[in-house]
Amino acid sequence: MIAPIILASQSPRRKQLLEWAEVPFTIVIQSTDESFPATMPPEEVPVYIATNKAIAVQAMVGNQVPVLAADTVVVLGNTIINKPTNREDAIRILSSLSGQKHRVITGVVIMSATKTISFADITEVEFHSLTGEQIIFYVDKYAPYDKAGAYAIQEWIGVVGIKSINGDFYNVMGLPVSRVVQALQEL
């Protein structure tokens, strides 16, 4: 069995994935700056942000219980696509992903009193060409404003719009949970 951890995330999807994996956890959130150096390669950004989250929570609660922090980015070409700011931005983002391959990168940091484990998990996702009508339907019905890349793979758009996926499905949801469980067992 895995010892209890602290999840430094308010993501309902990360919470759900840890529950499915039967990892005991409590949620502690500390506001952190999610900016990063402009010259940082996209593959390093989510680990950088997750590290800052883990450090902030560990500073608040101490190091008696391991802290798990994660951050997910969507990368099209070499451009990080953030969460949409509004309806029009969500439509623009999904239009840019339509018919394209992109990468979903989740950075994971687990900090205990004696050890820090960090890694990035990369999943390649390809969308079918989506119609404007499909994009507008999805944005208006599902309001994906809290999601990197303006979509959730487990929602309607993932069911009808994803052509292929290469890598961990759960990574696209926000946490490569099997890899996280392996890392927790190492602790």
C-alpha positions in Angstrom: 0.0 0.0 0.0 1.0 3.6 -0.6 1.4 5.9 2.4 -0.8 9.1 2.4 0.4 12.1 0.4 -0.6 15.7 0.0 -1.9 16.7 -3.4 -0.9 20.3 -4.2 -3.6 20.7 -6.8 -7.2 21.8 -7.0 -7.8 19.9 -10.3 -10.8 17.7 -10.0 -9.3 15.4 -12.6 -6.1 14.8 -10.7 -8.2 14.2 -7.6 -10.4 11.7 -9.4 -7.3 9.8 -10.9 -5.7 9.4 -7.5 -9.0 8.2 -6.1 -9.2 5.6 -8.9 -5.7 4.5 -8.1 -6.7 4.3 -4.4 -3.8 6.6 -3.3 -4.7 8.2 0.0 -4.3 11.9 -0.1 -5.4 15.3 1.3 -5.5 18.4 -0.8 -3.5 21.5 0.2 -3.4 24.4 -2.2 -1.0 27.3 -2.0 -1.1 30.1 -4.6 2.0 30.2 -6.7 3.4 32.1 -9.7 3.0 30.0 -12.8 5.2 32.2 -15.0 8.4 30.7 -16.4 11.5 32.0 -18.2 10.7 32.8 -21.8 13.7 30.9 -23.1 12.8 27.6 -21.3 12.0 24.7 -23.6 8.3 23.7 -23.5 9.2 20.2 -22.2 10.7 21.7 -19.0 8.0 24.2 -18.3 5.5 21.9 -16.5 8.2 20.4 -14.2 9.4 24.0 -13.4 5.8 25.1 -12.4 5.1 21.8 -10.5 8.3 22.3 -8.6 7.3 25.7 -7.5 3.9 24.4 -6.4 5.5 21.5 -4.4 8.0 23.9 -2.7 5.2 26.3 -1.7 3.0 23.6 -0.2 5.9 21.9 1.5 6.9 25.2 3.1 3.4 25.6 4.4 2.8 22.0 5.8 6.4 20.8 6.5 8.0 17.6 5.1 6.3 14.9 7.2 4.1 13.8 4.3 5.2 13.6 0.7 3.8 16.4 -1.5 2.7 15.6 -5.1 2.4 18.6 -7.5 1.7 18.5 -11.2 1.2 20.9 -14.1 0.0 20.2 -17.6 0.7 22.1 -20.8 -0.4 21.6 -24.4 2.2 22.3 -27.0 1.5 22.9 -30.7 4.7 23.0 -32.6 6.9 24.8 -30.1 4.2 27.0 -28.7 2.6 26.4 -25.3 -1.2 26.8 -25.5 -2.5 28.0 -22.2 -6.0 27.8 -20.7 -8.4 29.9 -22.8 -9.3 33.4 -21.4 -12.8 33.4 -22.8 -15.2 31.8 -25.3 -13.5 33.4 -28.4 -10.1 32.3 -27.2 -11.3 28.7 -26.6 -12.8 28.6 -30.2 -9.5 30.0 -31.6 -7.4 27.4 -29.7 -9.6 24.4 -30.8 -9.5 25.7 -34.3 -5.7 25.7 -34.2 -5.7 22.1 -32.9 -8.2 20.9 -35.5 -6.6 18.4 -37.8 -3.2 18.7 -36.1 -0.9 16.7 -33.8 0.0 18.3 -30.5 1.8 17.2 -27.4 0.4 17.2 -23.9 3.1 17.4 -21.3 2.5 16.9 -17.6 5.3 17.7 -15.2 5.2 15.8 -11.9 7.1 16.5 -8.7 7.0 14.4 -5.6 8.9 15.8 -2.6 9.5 13.9 0.6 11.7 14.8 3.5 14.7 13.0 2.0 14.0 12.7 -1.8 12.6 14.6 -4.7 11.3 12.7 -7.8 10.5 14.8 -10.9 9.6 13.9 -14.5 7.7 15.0 -17.5 5.3 12.6 -19.3 4.5 13.4 -23.0 1.5 12.2 -24.9 1.0 13.0 -28.6 -2.6 13.7 -29.5 -4.0 14.2 -33.0 -7.4 15.7 -33.7 -9.6 15.0 -36.7 -10.5 18.1 -38.6 -13.2 19.7 -36.6 -16.0 21.8 -38.0 -16.7 25.2 -36.7 -20.1 23.9 -35.6 -18.5 21.1 -33.6 -16.1 23.5 -31.9 -18.8 26.0 -31.0 -21.0 23.2 -29.7 -18.3 21.9 -27.4 -17.2 25.3 -26.1 -20.8 26.4 -25.4 -21.8 23.1 -23.8 -18.6 22.2 -21.8 -17.1 25.6 -21.1 -13.5 24.3 -21.1 -12.0 27.5 -19.7 -10.0 25.8 -16.9 -8.3 23.3 -19.3 -4.9 23.7 -21.0 -5.6 23.5 -24.8 -9.3 24.3 -24.2 -10.4 20.6 -24.1 -10.8 17.6 -21.8 -10.1 14.3 -23.6 -12.7 12.5 -21.4 -15.5 14.8 -22.6 -17.5 14.9 -25.9 -14.7 16.4 -27.9 -12.3 13.7 -27.0 -14.8 11.0 -27.9 -15.6 12.4 -31.3 -12.7 14.6 -32.2 -9.5 12.6 -31.3 -8.0 10.7 -34.3 -5.1 9.1 -32.4 -3.2 9.2 -29.1 0.3 8.0 -28.6 1.1 7.7 -24.9 -0.7 7.7 -21.6 -4.4 8.7 -21.9 -4.5 9.7 -18.2 -1.6 12.1 -18.8 -3.9 14.0 -21.1 -6.5 14.1 -18.3 -3.8 15.8 -16.2 -1.8 13.1 -14.4 0.2 10.1 -15.7 -1.2 8.1 -12.7 0.5 4.8 -13.3 3.9 6.4 -13.4 3.0 8.5 -10.3 2.1 5.3 -8.4 5.4 3.7 -9.4 7.3 6.8 -8.2 5.3 6.8 -4.9 6.3 3.2 -4.4 10.0 4.2 -4.9 9.6 6.5 -1.9 
